[in-house]
Amino acid sequence: MKERNTEKERQEEVLNSQRDKKDSILESFFSKHKDAYLHCLFIFTICFVYFLFQYLEFYKFAQNPQNFINDTLILTSYDSYYYAKFAKEFALSNIKEQLSLLSSIPPLSILGGILSAIFKETAFTYSSVVFGVIFGIIMYVCILQILQFTNTESTTQNKILALIGSMLSLLAPHYFQRTIIGYFDTDMLILSLPLLSILFLWKYILQGRSYSLLAFGIFSIASINWHNGISSILLSSFMLYLLYTTIKKELQLDIISVFLIALTPFSYSFVALFIVFVLKKYKYLILVISIIYAYYFGLFNPIISQVNAYLFGEIQHSNSYIYTSVVNLILETTPATFIDMASRSGGIIVFICGIFGFCVIGLIFALKNRNFAYIYLLLIPFLLLGIASFKLGVRFSMFLSPIIAIGIVLLIAFLLHKLQKYKNIILGMSIIALGLFIACMKYEIPQPILSKSEIQSLQKLPIKNGDIAFSWWDYGYAISYFTESITLLDGGRHAGIINYPIAEILLNTNQRFAKNLSIKLAQNMKSMEKSQWNFIFTNSLNNQTPLEYIKMLENTNIKKDSNYDIFWIIPYRMIPLVANINKFRNINPQNGKTLQNRGIFNFKNNVLTIDETYKNSNVLQWILFNNNKEMELILKNDKIVVYKIKD
């Protein structure tokens, strides 16, 4: 009996020993992978909160059936259907055709075409959400890397700060509302790609690993191909890098070479980058090759064109004529006020703390730590472009998103370092403040640019491939997408020089002139290269002034070609745009002076009346009174009016 008990005790000891060993292995495993689990948890939290907010906005859209066509949310960006049209073309093409399209259509359309081949048109709706969240993940990684050089010791504390910064940047209105569900536009990756580029450059400067330099080149080229406006950010980073490393005598020729290759707008930049890496041992040789490459293929051409577009005046010159500039007449390019900037950043406190944190606290850290100084300098162009919103327009405020988030994190890290006794209180208050920030967020979400009824009306039109449809530029891409027609004005072509003839047709009171100029514009669209369409009106003048040409068209009769039809498509939602459209017409192109100073409404005998000029304009006569003797009414409902020029 005693021997049996002894044997039983021995077995229990063995079992306990095995259990203790198993527990110690588990504890060791979890301890060893604790960082990875926390990273996964925080990244999951970032994605979950972002997707939740996106779902809430989708739920609001779902309350109105007019926001959906074929059970798919109608896109919410004016440019969305430009990318969607090419994406559809890419998806429906064979392999040979797709290869030829790679160099001629936007990268977003290629990406959309691949996704739509798998997920149909829902890919256009949800891609902004899926790719938009990548920015938050990149910010999490970026802030973690930055915090290594700010005197913070706790890795868990750094992860919490990175989570706070990521959420601040991802949910800030100036970013969130431009990556909202249905916003199929380049904004979904316009911050992520250059940030990845800069991060890899920073890693190469710190560690000297070739793969980081290669990744920097790849993401830089991808950034500029994704949106050529990114070239201004990377060029500014390049100039700051040159200045700093020249002063510090730490210039690296291979970085300069890759910068020059990446910044040059040429289809074979990836090939040039590959050649540089094959010859990377010969640093002076690849520098010479890069300089010749950059010079020959026009490194500075896109920069100059953007400066001309955004910085110079309210008028645009064409030969000897002057037209109204579009820059100050579009909401996105209207100069921002302080209140605009603050509200788009998440509030005045967030905006001020973020800018102060980056500019002041960031500078303190940069002066103390050479490694941090590099990333600080490389990020300054984001700050400058964001602040330039005060001049260039509110659309650029989104470039402040990473700056404000990093600034707030740096401010918290500075306080944690200086007030270590209160670090738990500071960290707790920061988390509470983040919760309040999320709870108090207010967004002005872009609405679908057309309704279901409007789209169904467009799809029913007797428009065949090759027909021409005129409308205001806001609806150009959507009309082209849903009708397969050729449009003149759209989100990419709406400069004053081409807006002028369309505005003149809409607001002139002579219907014969409207028909004649429509025919002339259509004829020129058929005979001229699309790249030259901005000059389609000025090329028709035949040594006449614009006003003389208009007078001539009022007193003649031009026959349209019989092999295609010409339509005017006018949504009712164009009526509120009439005053804005008139600004493109109400100018004497010979001297740039305003023709008439009058508003849409006048007070007459204490009664508010519509101005006679507006009342008798073609656009209001066509919409409100069906008065158009020179064109045939094809469709009229409570959403849209469509006319076709008679044979």
C-alpha positions as CSV (number, residue, x, y, z in Angstrom):
1,M,0.0,0.0,0.0
2,K,2.8,2.4,0.9
3,E,4.7,1.5,-2.3
4,R,1.5,2.3,-4.3
5,N,1.2,5.7,-2.7
6,T,4.8,6.5,-3.3
7,E,4.4,5.6,-7.0
8,K,1.3,7.8,-7.2
9,E,3.2,10.7,-5.7
10,R,6.0,10.2,-8.1
11,Q,3.6,10.4,-11.1
12,E,2.0,13.6,-9.7
13,E,5.5,15.2,-9.4
14,V,6.3,14.3,-13.0
15,L,2.9,15.7,-14.2
16,N,3.5,18.9,-12.2
17,S,7.0,19.3,-13.5
18,Q,5.7,18.9,-17.1
19,R,2.9,21.4,-16.4
20,D,5.4,23.9,-14.9
21,K,7.7,23.4,-17.9
22,K,4.8,23.9,-20.3
23,D,3.7,27.1,-18.5
24,S,7.3,28.5,-18.5
25,I,7.5,27.8,-22.3
26,L,4.2,29.6,-22.9
27,E,5.3,32.5,-20.7
28,S,8.6,32.7,-22.5
29,F,6.8,32.6,-25.9
30,F,4.3,35.4,-25.0
31,S,7.1,37.5,-23.4
32,K,9.2,37.1,-26.5
33,H,6.4,38.0,-28.9
34,K,4.8,40.6,-26.7
35,D,5.8,43.5,-29.0
36,A,4.5,41.8,-32.1
37,Y,1.1,41.1,-30.3
38,L,0.8,44.8,-29.3
39,H,1.7,45.9,-32.8
40,C,-1.0,43.7,-34.2
41,L,-3.5,44.8,-31.6
42,F,-2.9,48.5,-32.2
43,I,-2.9,48.2,-36.0
44,F,-6.2,46.2,-35.7
45,T,-7.6,49.0,-33.6
46,I,-6.5,51.6,-36.2
47,C,-8.2,49.7,-39.0
48,F,-11.3,48.9,-36.9
49,V,-12.0,52.5,-35.9
50,Y,-11.4,53.8,-39.5
51,F,-13.6,51.1,-41.0
52,L,-16.3,51.8,-38.4
53,F,-16.4,55.5,-39.3
54,Q,-16.5,54.6,-43.0
55,Y,-19.4,52.2,-42.3
56,L,-21.3,54.9,-40.4
57,E,-21.0,57.2,-43.5
58,F,-22.1,54.4,-45.8
59,Y,-25.1,53.8,-43.6
60,K,-26.1,57.5,-44.1
61,F,-25.8,57.1,-47.8
62,A,-27.9,53.9,-47.7
63,Q,-30.9,55.8,-46.3
64,N,-31.4,57.4,-49.7
65,P,-32.0,54.9,-52.6
66,Q,-31.1,57.8,-55.1
67,N,-27.4,57.4,-53.9
68,F,-27.2,53.9,-55.5
69,I,-27.3,52.5,-59.0
70,N,-27.3,48.8,-59.6
71,D,-26.9,48.3,-55.9
72,T,-23.6,50.2,-56.0
73,L,-22.9,53.5,-54.4
74,I,-22.6,56.3,-56.9
75,L,-19.1,57.8,-56.8
76,T,-18.6,61.0,-54.8
77,S,-15.7,62.8,-56.6
78,Y,-16.0,64.8,-59.8
79,D,-12.8,63.1,-61.1
80,S,-13.9,59.6,-60.0
81,Y,-15.5,58.7,-63.3
82,Y,-12.5,59.8,-65.3
83,Y,-10.5,57.1,-63.5
84,A,-13.4,54.7,-63.6
85,K,-13.8,55.0,-67.4
86,F,-10.2,54.1,-68.1
87,A,-10.4,51.3,-65.4
88,K,-13.4,49.8,-67.2
89,E,-11.6,50.0,-70.5
90,F,-8.6,48.3,-69.0
91,A,-10.7,45.6,-67.4
92,L,-12.5,44.8,-70.7
93,S,-9.3,44.7,-72.8
94,N,-7.2,41.7,-73.7
95,I,-3.7,41.2,-72.6
96,K,-2.1,42.9,-75.6
97,E,-4.4,45.9,-75.3
98,Q,-3.7,46.1,-71.6
99,L,0.1,46.2,-72.2
100,S,-0.4,49.1,-74.6
101,L,-2.6,50.9,-72.1
102,L,0.0,50.7,-69.2
103,S,1.8,53.8,-70.4
104,S,-1.2,55.9,-71.5
105,I,-3.8,55.7,-68.6
106,P,-3.4,56.7,-65.0
107,P,-2.0,54.2,-62.4
108,L,-5.2,54.5,-60.4
109,S,-7.2,53.3,-63.5
110,I,-4.9,50.3,-63.9
111,L,-5.3,49.4,-60.2
112,G,-9.1,50.0,-60.5
113,G,-9.2,47.9,-63.7
114,I,-7.5,45.0,-62.0
115,L,-9.8,45.2,-59.0
116,S,-13.0,45.7,-61.1
117,A,-12.2,42.6,-63.1
118,I,-12.5,40.7,-59.8
119,F,-15.0,42.7,-57.7
120,K,-16.9,44.5,-60.5
121,E,-17.8,48.2,-60.0
122,T,-17.9,47.8,-56.2
123,A,-14.1,48.1,-56.5
124,F,-14.5,51.8,-57.3
125,T,-16.7,52.3,-54.3
126,Y,-14.5,50.6,-51.6
127,S,-11.0,51.0,-52.9
128,S,-10.7,54.5,-51.2
129,V,-11.5,52.8,-47.9
130,V,-9.1,49.9,-48.3
131,F,-6.2,51.9,-49.5
132,G,-7.0,54.9,-47.4
133,V,-6.3,53.0,-44.1
134,I,-2.7,52.3,-45.3
135,F,-1.9,55.8,-44.4
136,G,-2.7,55.2,-40.8
137,I,-0.5,52.1,-40.7
138,I,2.4,54.0,-42.3
139,M,2.0,56.8,-39.7
140,Y,2.1,54.2,-36.9
141,V,5.4,52.8,-38.2
142,C,6.8,56.3,-38.9
143,I,6.0,57.6,-35.5
144,L,7.5,54.5,-33.8
145,Q,10.7,55.1,-35.7
146,I,10.8,58.8,-34.8
147,L,10.2,58.2,-31.1
148,Q,13.5,56.2,-30.9
149,F,15.3,59.6,-31.1
150,T,13.2,61.6,-28.6
151,N,14.4,60.4,-25.3
152,T,11.5,58.1,-24.6
153,E,12.5,54.8,-23.0
154,S,9.3,52.7,-22.7
155,T,8.5,50.7,-25.9
156,T,4.9,50.3,-24.8
157,Q,4.6,54.0,-24.2
158,N,6.0,54.6,-27.7
159,K,3.4,52.2,-29.2
160,I,0.6,54.1,-27.4
161,L,1.9,57.4,-28.7
162,A,2.2,56.0,-32.2
163,L,-1.4,54.8,-32.0
164,I,-2.6,58.3,-30.9
165,G,-0.7,59.9,-33.8
166,S,-2.0,57.4,-36.3
167,M,-5.6,58.0,-35.3
168,L,-5.2,61.7,-35.3
169,S,-3.8,61.7,-38.9
170,L,-6.2,59.1,-40.2
171,L,-9.4,60.6,-38.8
172,A,-8.6,64.3,-39.4
173,P,-11.3,65.8,-41.6
174,H,-8.9,67.0,-44.3
175,Y,-7.8,63.4,-44.9
176,F,-10.9,61.3,-43.9
177,Q,-13.4,63.2,-46.1
178,R,-11.1,62.8,-49.2
179,T,-10.8,59.0,-48.7
180,I,-14.5,58.5,-47.9
181,I,-16.3,55.5,-49.3
182,G,-17.1,56.2,-53.0
183,Y,-14.3,58.8,-53.4
184,F,-12.4,57.0,-56.2
185,D,-9.5,59.4,-56.5
186,T,-5.7,59.6,-56.2
187,D,-6.1,61.0,-52.7
188,M,-6.3,57.4,-51.3
189,L,-2.5,57.0,-51.7
190,I,-1.3,60.6,-52.2
191,L,0.2,60.8,-48.7
192,S,1.1,57.1,-48.2
193,L,3.4,56.7,-51.2
194,P,5.7,59.8,-50.6
195,L,5.8,59.0,-46.8
196,L,7.0,55.5,-47.6
197,S,9.6,57.0,-50.0
198,I,10.9,59.3,-47.3
199,L,10.9,56.6,-44.6
200,F,13.1,54.3,-46.8
201,L,15.4,57.2,-47.6
202,W,15.8,57.8,-43.9
203,K,16.5,54.2,-43.2
204,Y,19.2,54.2,-45.9
205,I,20.8,57.3,-44.4
206,L,20.9,55.6,-40.9
207,Q,21.7,52.1,-41.9
208,G,23.3,52.2,-45.4
209,R,21.4,49.1,-46.7
210,S,21.0,49.0,-50.4
211,Y,17.5,47.6,-50.3
212,S,16.3,50.8,-48.5
213,L,17.8,53.0,-51.3
214,L,16.1,50.8,-53.9
215,A,12.8,51.0,-52.1
216,F,13.2,54.8,-51.8
217,G,13.7,55.0,-55.6
218,I,10.7,52.7,-56.3
219,F,8.3,54.5,-54.1
220,S,9.5,57.9,-55.3
221,I,8.8,57.0,-58.9
222,A,5.5,55.4,-57.9
223,S,4.5,58.6,-56.0
224,I,5.2,60.9,-58.9
225,N,3.5,58.6,-61.4
226,W,0.5,58.3,-59.1
227,H,0.2,62.1,-58.9
228,N,2.7,64.4,-60.6
229,G,2.1,67.0,-57.9
230,I,4.1,64.9,-55.5
231,S,7.2,65.9,-57.4
232,S,7.1,69.3,-55.7
233,I,7.3,67.6,-52.3
234,L,10.2,65.3,-53.2
235,L,12.0,68.1,-55.0
236,S,11.8,70.2,-51.9
237,S,13.0,67.3,-49.8
238,F,15.9,66.9,-52.2
239,M,16.9,70.5,-52.0
240,L,16.8,70.4,-48.1
241,Y,18.8,67.2,-48.1
242,L,21.4,68.8,-50.4
243,L,21.7,71.9,-48.2
244,Y,21.9,70.0,-44.9
245,T,24.4,67.4,-46.1
246,T,26.6,70.0,-47.8
247,I,26.8,71.9,-44.6
248,K,27.5,68.8,-42.6
249,K,29.8,67.4,-45.3
250,E,27.8,64.1,-45.3
251,L,26.7,64.3,-49.0
252,Q,26.0,60.8,-50.5
253,L,26.2,60.7,-54.3
254,D,24.1,57.6,-54.7
255,I,21.1,59.4,-53.0
256,I,21.5,62.4,-55.3
257,S,21.5,60.0,-58.3
258,V,18.3,58.2,-57.2
259,F,16.6,61.5,-56.4
260,L,17.4,62.8,-60.0
261,I,16.1,59.6,-61.6
262,A,12.9,59.6,-59.5
263,L,12.1,63.2,-60.0
264,T,12.4,63.1,-63.8
265,P,9.0,62.5,-65.5
266,F,9.8,59.7,-67.9
267,S,8.1,56.4,-68.6
268,Y,11.3,54.4,-68.2
269,S,12.4,55.7,-64.9
270,F,12.4,52.2,-63.4
271,V,14.8,51.1,-66.1
272,A,17.1,54.0,-65.3
273,L,16.9,53.2,-61.6
274,F,17.9,49.6,-62.4
275,I,20.9,50.8,-64.4
276,V,22.0,53.0,-61.5
277,F,21.9,50.0,-59.1
278,V,23.8,47.8,-61.5
279,L,26.5,50.4,-61.6
280,K,26.2,51.5,-58.0
281,K,29.9,50.9,-57.2
282,Y,30.8,53.7,-59.7
283,K,29.2,56.6,-57.8
284,Y,30.6,59.4,-60.0
285,L,29.6,57.6,-63.1
286,I,26.0,57.1,-62.0
287,L,25.8,60.7,-60.9
288,V,26.9,61.9,-64.3
289,I,24.3,59.5,-66.0
290,S,21.6,60.8,-63.6
291,I,22.3,64.4,-64.3
292,I,22.3,63.9,-68.1
293,Y,19.1,61.8,-67.8
294,A,17.4,64.5,-65.7
295,Y,18.4,67.3,-68.0
296,Y,17.5,65.5,-71.2
297,F,14.0,64.4,-70.1
298,G,12.9,67.7,-68.4
299,L,13.2,67.4,-64.7
300,F,11.8,70.8,-64.0
301,N,9.0,71.0,-66.6
302,P,6.1,69.7,-64.4
303,I,7.2,71.9,-61.5
304,I,7.2,75.0,-63.7
305,S,3.7,74.2,-65.0
306,Q,2.3,73.8,-61.5
307,V,3.7,77.1,-60.3
308,N,2.2,78.8,-63.3
309,A,-1.2,77.2,-62.6
310,Y,-1.5,78.0,-58.9
311,L,0.5,81.1,-58.2
312,F,-0.1,83.6,-61.0
313,G,-3.2,85.8,-60.8
314,E,-6.8,85.6,-61.5
315,I,-6.5,85.7,-65.3
316,Q,-5.0,83.4,-67.9
317,H,-3.4,84.7,-71.1
318,S,-3.6,83.1,-74.5
319,N,-1.7,84.9,-77.3
320,S,-3.2,88.4,-77.1
321,Y,-6.4,87.5,-75.2
322,I,-7.1,87.3,-71.5
323,Y,-9.5,84.8,-69.9
324,T,-10.8,84.3,-66.3
325,S,-8.7,81.9,-64.3
326,V,-10.4,78.9,-62.9
327,V,-8.1,78.7,-59.8
328,N,-10.1,81.1,-57.5
329,L,-13.5,79.9,-58.7
330,I,-13.2,76.3,-57.5
331,L,-13.9,75.5,-53.9
332,E,-10.8,73.3,-53.5
333,T,-8.5,76.0,-54.9
334,T,-10.1,78.8,-52.9
335,P,-7.5,80.2,-50.4
336,A,-8.1,78.8,-46.9
337,T,-8.7,80.9,-43.8
338,F,-7.3,80.0,-40.4
339,I,-10.7,78.7,-39.3
340,D,-10.8,76.5,-42.5
341,M,-7.4,75.0,-41.6
342,A,-8.2,74.5,-38.0
343,S,-11.6,72.8,-38.6
344,R,-10.1,70.5,-41.3
345,S,-7.4,69.5,-38.9
346,G,-9.8,68.5,-36.2
347,G,-10.2,71.8,-34.2
348,I,-8.2,74.8,-33.2
349,I,-6.5,73.1,-30.2
350,V,-5.4,70.2,-32.4
351,F,-4.1,72.5,-35.1
352,I,-2.1,74.8,-32.8
353,C,-0.7,72.0,-30.7
354,G,0.3,70.1,-33.9
355,I,2.0,73.0,-35.6
356,F,3.7,74.1,-32.4
357,G,4.8,70.5,-31.6
358,F,6.4,70.0,-35.1
359,C,7.9,73.5,-35.6
360,V,9.2,74.1,-32.0
361,I,9.5,70.7,-30.2
362,G,10.6,69.0,-33.4
363,L,13.3,71.6,-34.0
364,I,14.6,71.1,-30.4
365,F,14.9,67.3,-31.0
366,A,16.4,67.9,-34.4
367,L,19.1,70.1,-33.0
368,K,19.9,67.5,-30.3
369,N,19.9,64.4,-32.5
370,R,21.5,64.2,-35.9
371,N,19.5,61.1,-36.9
372,F,16.2,62.7,-36.1
373,A,17.3,65.9,-38.0
374,Y,17.2,64.0,-41.3
375,I,13.5,62.9,-41.1
376,Y,12.6,66.3,-39.7
377,L,14.0,68.0,-42.7
378,L,12.5,65.5,-45.2
379,L,9.1,66.1,-43.7
380,I,9.2,69.9,-43.9
381,P,7.9,70.1,-47.5
382,F,4.6,68.5,-46.2
383,L,4.4,71.4,-43.7
384,L,5.1,74.0,-46.3
385,L,2.6,72.6,-48.8
386,G,-0.1,72.4,-46.1
387,I,0.5,75.9,-45.0
388,A,0.4,77.0,-48.6
389,S,-3.3,76.3,-48.4
390,F,-3.7,79.9,-47.3
391,K,-2.7,80.8,-50.9
392,L,-3.2,77.7,-53.1
393,G,-6.5,76.5,-51.7
394,V,-8.0,74.2,-49.0
395,R,-7.3,71.0,-51.0
396,F,-3.7,71.2,-49.9
397,S,-4.5,71.2,-46.2
398,M,-4.5,67.4,-46.2
399,F,-0.7,67.5,-46.4
400,L,-0.7,68.8,-42.9
401,S,-2.2,65.6,-41.6
402,P,1.1,63.8,-40.9
403,I,2.7,67.0,-39.7
404,I,0.0,67.8,-37.1
405,A,-0.1,64.2,-35.9
406,I,3.7,64.0,-35.5
407,G,3.7,67.4,-33.9
408,I,1.2,66.4,-31.2
409,V,3.1,63.2,-30.5
410,L,6.4,65.1,-30.2
411,L,4.7,67.5,-27.8
412,I,3.5,64.6,-25.6
413,A,6.9,62.9,-25.7
414,F,8.6,66.1,-24.7
415,L,6.2,66.5,-21.7
416,L,6.7,62.9,-20.7
417,H,10.4,63.4,-20.7
418,K,10.4,66.6,-18.7
419,L,7.6,65.6,-16.3
420,Q,8.4,61.9,-15.7
421,K,6.8,62.0,-12.3
422,Y,3.5,62.7,-14.0
423,K,4.0,60.5,-17.0
424,N,1.0,58.1,-16.3
425,I,-1.3,61.1,-15.8
426,I,0.0,62.7,-19.1
427,L,-0.4,59.5,-21.0
428,G,-3.9,58.9,-19.6
429,M,-5.0,62.4,-20.4
430,S,-3.6,62.0,-24.0
431,I,-5.7,58.8,-24.4
432,I,-8.8,60.6,-23.1
433,A,-8.1,63.6,-25.4
434,L,-7.9,61.1,-28.4
435,G,-11.3,59.7,-27.4
436,L,-12.8,63.2,-27.2
437,F,-11.2,64.0,-30.6
438,I,-12.8,61.0,-32.2
439,A,-16.2,61.6,-30.5
440,C,-16.3,65.2,-31.6
441,M,-15.3,64.8,-35.2
442,K,-17.5,66.6,-37.7
443,Y,-17.2,65.9,-41.4
444,E,-18.5,67.5,-44.6
445,I,-18.8,64.3,-46.6
446,P,-18.8,64.6,-50.4
447,Q,-22.2,63.5,-51.8
448,P,-22.7,61.4,-55.0
449,I,-22.2,63.8,-57.9
450,L,-25.3,62.5,-59.7
451,S,-28.5,60.8,-58.5
452,K,-29.8,57.5,-59.6
453,S,-32.5,59.2,-61.6
454,E,-30.0,61.4,-63.4
455,I,-27.8,58.4,-64.3
456,Q,-30.8,56.4,-65.6
457,S,-31.8,59.4,-67.7
458,L,-28.3,59.6,-69.2
459,Q,-28.3,55.8,-69.9
460,K,-31.5,56.1,-71.8
461,L,-30.3,58.9,-74.2
462,P,-30.0,58.0,-77.9
463,I,-26.3,58.7,-77.8
464,K,-24.0,56.6,-79.9
465,N,-20.2,56.2,-79.7
466,G,-18.6,59.3,-81.3
467,D,-21.5,61.7,-80.5
468,I,-20.6,64.9,-78.7
469,A,-22.2,66.1,-75.5
470,F,-21.7,69.6,-74.0
471,S,-22.3,70.5,-70.4
472,W,-20.5,72.3,-67.6
473,W,-17.2,70.8,-66.5
474,D,-18.5,69.4,-63.1
475,Y,-20.4,66.7,-65.0
476,G,-18.1,66.0,-68.0
477,Y,-16.5,62.8,-66.7
478,A,-19.8,61.3,-65.5
479,I,-21.6,62.1,-68.7
480,S,-18.8,60.6,-70.7
481,Y,-18.8,57.5,-68.5
482,F,-22.5,56.8,-68.6
483,T,-23.2,57.8,-72.3
484,E,-20.0,56.9,-74.1
485,S,-20.1,60.4,-75.6
486,I,-17.2,62.8,-76.2
487,T,-17.2,65.8,-73.8
488,L,-15.2,69.0,-74.1
489,L,-15.2,70.2,-70.5
490,D,-14.4,68.0,-67.5
491,G,-12.5,67.9,-64.2
492,G,-9.2,67.9,-66.1
493,R,-10.0,70.5,-68.8
494,H,-11.7,73.6,-67.4
495,A,-9.3,76.4,-67.9
496,G,-10.7,79.9,-68.5
497,I,-9.7,79.7,-72.2
498,I,-12.0,76.8,-72.8
499,N,-14.6,77.6,-70.2
500,Y,-15.2,81.0,-72.0
501,P,-17.0,79.7,-75.2
502,I,-19.2,77.2,-73.1
503,A,-20.1,80.0,-70.6
504,E,-20.9,82.3,-73.6
505,I,-23.2,79.7,-75.1
506,L,-25.0,79.2,-71.8
507,L,-25.5,82.9,-70.9
508,N,-25.8,84.5,-74.3
509,T,-29.4,85.3,-75.2
510,N,-29.1,84.4,-78.9
511,Q,-30.1,80.8,-79.6
512,R,-28.8,80.8,-83.1
513,F,-25.4,81.8,-81.8
514,A,-25.6,78.9,-79.3
515,K,-26.3,76.4,-82.1
516,N,-23.6,77.8,-84.4
517,L,-20.8,77.9,-81.8
518,S,-21.7,74.4,-80.6
519,I,-21.3,73.1,-84.1
520,K,-18.0,74.9,-84.6
521,L,-16.7,73.6,-81.4
522,A,-17.8,70.0,-82.3
523,Q,-16.2,70.3,-85.7
524,N,-12.9,71.4,-84.1
525,M,-13.1,68.6,-81.6
526,K,-13.3,66.1,-84.4
527,S,-10.4,67.7,-86.4
528,M,-8.0,68.7,-83.6
529,E,-5.8,66.5,-81.4
530,K,-7.4,66.2,-77.9
531,S,-4.2,67.6,-76.3
532,Q,-5.0,70.9,-78.2
533,W,-8.6,71.3,-77.2
534,N,-7.8,74.1,-74.8
535,F,-7.2,76.2,-78.0
536,I,-10.3,75.0,-79.8
537,F,-12.0,78.4,-79.5
538,T,-9.1,80.7,-80.2
539,N,-8.1,78.6,-83.3
540,S,-11.6,79.3,-84.7
541,L,-11.3,83.1,-84.6
542,N,-9.7,83.6,-88.0
543,N,-8.1,86.9,-87.2
544,Q,-11.3,88.2,-85.6
545,T,-11.5,89.3,-81.9
546,P,-13.6,87.0,-79.7
547,L,-16.4,89.6,-79.5
548,E,-16.4,90.1,-83.3
549,Y,-16.5,86.3,-83.8
550,I,-19.5,86.0,-81.4
551,K,-21.3,88.8,-83.3
552,M,-20.7,87.0,-86.6
553,L,-22.1,83.7,-85.3
554,E,-25.2,85.5,-84.2
555,N,-26.0,86.4,-87.8
556,T,-25.1,83.3,-89.7
557,N,-26.4,79.7,-90.1
558,I,-23.9,76.8,-89.9
559,K,-24.9,73.3,-90.8
560,K,-23.8,70.4,-88.6
561,D,-22.0,67.3,-89.9
562,S,-24.3,64.4,-90.5
563,N,-22.1,61.6,-89.2
564,Y,-22.5,62.4,-85.5
565,D,-25.0,64.2,-83.2
566,I,-24.4,67.1,-80.8
567,F,-26.2,67.2,-77.5
568,W,-26.5,69.7,-74.6
569,I,-27.0,67.9,-71.3
570,I,-28.1,70.3,-68.5
571,P,-28.8,68.9,-65.0
572,Y,-31.1,71.1,-62.9
573,R,-28.3,71.3,-60.3
574,M,-26.5,73.6,-62.7
575,I,-28.9,76.4,-61.9
576,P,-27.0,77.5,-58.7
577,L,-23.8,77.6,-60.7
578,V,-25.1,80.2,-63.1
579,A,-23.4,83.2,-61.3
580,N,-20.1,81.3,-61.2
581,I,-20.4,80.4,-64.9
582,N,-21.0,84.0,-65.7
583,K,-17.6,85.0,-64.3
584,F,-16.0,83.1,-67.2
585,R,-18.2,84.9,-69.7
586,N,-18.3,88.4,-68.2
587,I,-14.9,89.5,-69.4
588,N,-13.6,91.3,-72.4
589,P,-10.8,89.0,-73.7
590,Q,-9.0,91.9,-75.4
591,N,-8.2,93.8,-72.1
592,G,-9.3,91.5,-69.3
593,K,-11.9,94.0,-68.0
594,T,-15.3,93.0,-66.6
595,L,-18.1,93.7,-69.0
596,Q,-21.0,94.2,-66.5
597,N,-21.2,94.5,-62.8
598,R,-24.5,93.0,-61.9
599,G,-25.9,90.2,-59.8
600,I,-28.5,87.5,-60.5
601,F,-31.1,89.2,-58.3
602,N,-32.1,92.9,-58.2
603,F,-34.4,94.9,-55.9
604,K,-37.0,96.8,-57.9
605,N,-39.8,98.6,-56.2
606,N,-39.0,96.7,-53.0
607,V,-39.5,93.4,-54.8
608,L,-36.7,90.9,-55.4
609,T,-36.5,90.1,-59.1
610,I,-34.2,88.1,-61.3
611,D,-32.0,90.1,-63.5
612,E,-33.3,90.2,-67.1
613,T,-29.9,89.2,-68.6
614,Y,-29.9,86.0,-66.5
615,K,-33.6,85.4,-67.1
616,N,-33.2,85.6,-70.8
617,S,-30.0,83.6,-70.9
618,N,-30.0,80.4,-73.0
619,V,-29.4,78.1,-70.0
620,L,-32.4,79.3,-68.0
621,Q,-34.6,79.5,-71.1
622,W,-33.7,75.9,-71.9
623,I,-34.2,74.6,-68.4
624,L,-37.2,76.5,-67.1
625,F,-39.2,77.5,-70.2
626,N,-38.2,74.8,-72.9
627,N,-37.5,77.8,-75.1
628,N,-34.9,76.5,-77.7
629,K,-36.0,76.8,-81.3
630,E,-32.6,75.8,-82.7
631,M,-32.5,72.4,-80.9
632,E,-34.7,69.5,-80.4
633,L,-35.9,68.6,-76.8
634,I,-34.8,65.0,-76.3
635,L,-35.5,64.6,-72.6
636,K,-36.9,66.6,-69.7
637,N,-37.8,65.4,-66.2
638,D,-37.4,66.8,-62.7
639,K,-33.6,66.2,-62.8
640,I,-32.2,66.9,-66.2
641,V,-32.9,68.5,-69.6
642,V,-31.3,67.3,-72.8
643,Y,-31.3,69.0,-76.3
644,K,-30.0,67.8,-79.6
645,I,-29.0,70.2,-82.4
646,K,-31.3,69.8,-85.3
647,D,-29.9,68.5,-88.6
